[in-house]
């Protein structure tokens, strides 16, 4: 093929790409409401994911609910005829792919996929109990390689497994969107968040890159960074959680942000703004501020 033909093909490809957002306005295409939208919520059995699924059903969406335990998903769905129950394990590639195919058979595709699945384990770099050594607190969050790997398997590799099933559908459609729930713990290193924070930092970076690749193709990409939300996972925390939100409020803010076409949806603002400010400080000041604020 001649260079002139190559240039014409490149120009045609650029012309077919979705217009990029300007300096002002939403980074993703907004939409009016969720009525009739086909939405896949992965991690819908409890916490933010369950609240999002309930909220969507209340807004008139068709919702596919996925997580490991069918009984919990059915409880969340509450018998709603617009709910599709699709159990899966995000660490099992085959089960994620099977759920995506089931949605294809039922709906022909989906308009939005939210990857909310994740877990949390408190961990610090302190050595664990050593035989013959001094006594240690039995529940102290110490370094544990097996738990660290398990955390990454769910929070990072599990999300990648979901994205692998979602991308072909959005690519064929040339439309729709994907939202990935990370955490403000990915903004900077925090006590007791040694590996959890690293997994969320990776998701933030991944979603930013995903936006650059998919938005020009007409596909929306949304990054959700919650602060502390009252869920079964955070109820295990043994420290004060500033600006703690209800899961229902987190779901509403998340869905409203996606509908408005935002890229990053972070909450509560009175907490996330302080963390973003800390991230801008030189490390000497950042470390001192974190230590002072947390006492750790």
N, C-alpha and C positions, 0 to 999 in steps of 0.2 A: 504494500500500500504506500502511495506517495506521501511526502510530508504535507502537501496541500490537503489531501484527504484526511490525514491525521488531524490537521488543524481544524478542518470543518467539523469532524466528529467531536473534537474537544469542545468547540463552540456550541454544538448542539446539546452536548451533555450538560454544559454549564447553563444553558438556557432552560433545560428541563428541571434544574434544581430549584428547590423552594427558595423564595427570597429570604435573605438573612435579616434579622431584626436590626433596626436602626439604633441610634444612641438612646432613644426614649421609647417607652412603651414596653409591652410584655415580650419576654424572650421566647415564649412558646405561643402557638395559636390559642386564644381563649375560646371557650364554648359556653353556651348559655346555661345549660343545666345537664343533669345526668339521666334525665328521663329517657328510657329506651336504650341507653348506652350499654354495651357489653363489656363488663369489667371483670378481670381475673385478679383476685386477692390471694397472694401466696403468703401464708402465715396468719390465717384468719381464725385460729382456734381460741385465742385469748388476747388480752392486751389491746394495743393500738390496732392490730389487724382485725380483730373481732369487732371493735368499735367502728372501724372504717366499713366493714362489710354490712353491719346493721344500718349505718348511716346511708350507704348507697342504696340498700333495699328500700329504705324510707323515702329516698329521693326518686324512686321509680326506675332504678337501673336493674339490668339483668346481671346477676353476680355469681361468678364461679368461686367457690370457697375451697381453698386448699390448705392442708396441714397434715400432720401424721395421723391424728385421731378422728375417725369419722364421727364418733358420738359427740365430741365437742363441736365439730363443724355443724352437725344437725341441730344442736342446741342453739348455736349462734343464728342459724338460718330461721329457726322458729317455724318451720313448715311453709315458708314463703314460696309460692309457685314459681317465682322468678329466680330462685336460688338453685344452683347446680353444685352438688357436693362431689368434690374430686380429691380424695386423700392422696397424699404423696409425701415423700421424704426428700428434702432438698439435697441431701448428700447422696441420693441414689439417682443417677442420671436417667436410667430407664424409666423410673416412676414419674419423673418430671416430664419427660418426653411423652409418655403415655397420657398424662393429663392434658398436655397441649393438643394432642391429637383428638382427645375426647371433646375438647372445646370446639375444635374444627368441625367435628361431625355434628355437634349440637347447634352451633351458631355460625359456622363458616369463617370464624375469626373473632377478634376482639378489638375494642376501641382503646382500651387502656389496661395495662398490667401493672399491679403494684407489688413489688417484692418487699414484704415486711418481715419475713422470717429472720430470726436471729436469736442468739442466746447471750447470756452474760455470766461471767465468773470473775469474782474479785481476785486479783492477783498482784503481788508485789515481788520485787527481786530479792526478797529475804530468803535465805536458805531454809528448807523445811526441817522438821525434827530429825535429828541424827542420833542413831543408836549410841548409848553411852554418853551422850552430850547433855547439855543443860535442858531442863524441861521447857517446852514451848507451848503456847496456847494452842489447843487442839483445832480451833476453828480459824486461826490466824491465816490471812491470805498470803501464802508463801509461793515461791516458784515451783511450778509443776509442769514438766514438759508434756506429759500426756494430756493434761487439761488444756494447755496452750494449743496443742495441735488440734484437739477436738473443737476448740473455740474457732480457730481459723477454718476448719472444715465446714462448719455451719455458716459462720458470718461472712466468709469471703468465698470459699470454693462453692458453697451452696448457692450463693447469689449468682456466681458465674454459670452454674448448671442451669439456673432459671433463665438467665439471659440467653443462653445457648438455645433454649426452646422458644423464647419469645422473638428473637431477632428474625428468624425466617418468616414468621407470620407477618410482622410489621413490614418487612422488606417486600413481600409479595403484594401487600395491600398498598404500600407507598403512603400510608397514613396511620394514625393511631399514636399511642404514646406509651412510655415506660417510666415508672417512678420507682426509685430505689431509696429505701429508708436506711440511712446511716445513723449518725448521732453527733451531737456537739462534742462528745468525747474524742472525736477525730480531729478537733481543732488544734489541740495541744496536749502534751503529756500530763496526765493527772494521776494522783495517788490511787492505788488499788485498781488501776485501769490499764495495767501493763500491756496485756495482749488484746483485750477488748478494744481499747482506744486505737491500737495499731490496725486492727481489722476494719474499724470504721474510717480511719484516715485513708486506708487503701480504697474503700468504697467511694469516698468523696472524690479522690483523684480519678478513679475509674469513671465515675458518672460525669465528671467534667469533660473527660476525653470523649466519652460516649456522646455527649451533646454536640461536640464539634464534628463528629462523624455522621450523626443521624439527623440533626436538625436541617442541614441542607437538603436532605432527602424527603423532607416533609413530615418527619416523625418527631413528636414532642418528647423531651427528656426532662425529668423532674428529680431534683435532689431534695430529700426530706431529712432534716437534721433536728430531731426532737431533743429537748432537754430532759429533765426528770418528769416522767409520766407514771402515774400510779397504776402499776401492773403487777402480776405475780412475780416478775423478775426483780423489779425495784423494791418490792416489799421485803426482799431478803437483805437489802442493804442495811448496814449497821452504822450509818452516819446520817447526819442531817442533809436533806435534799432541798436546796433552795428552789423556790418558785415551782413546787410540785403541781402538776396539772392532772386533771381527770382524763381518762382515756377518751371519753366522749368529746371533750373539748379539743383534744389533740386531733381526733378524726375530723372534726368539723373544720379546723384550721387547715389541715392537710388538703381536704377535698376542695375547700374554697380557694386555696392557693393554686391548685392544679387547674381549676376551672378558670381562674384569672390569667393563666398563662405564665405564672412565675416559674423561674428555674429553681432557685433555692427557696425552700419553705422551712424556715427555722422558727422555733418557738420554745418557751415563751420569750418574747423580745426583751423583757426586762432582765433576763438571764443571759440570753445569747449575745446581746450587745456587749456585755462586759467581757465575755470570753473572746469575742472578736477583737476587742480593744487589747486584751492581754496578748493576743497573738501578734500584734503589731510591735510590742515592746521588745527591746534588746533582751537577750536571754537572762542576763544578770537580774534585770528588773522583773522579768516574767517569772523566773524561778522563785524570787523572793515574794512576789505577790501571791503565787499559788500556795507557797508554804504558809504564809500568814493567813490566807483565807481558809485553808483546810486544816491547819494545825498538824500536817503530816510532813 
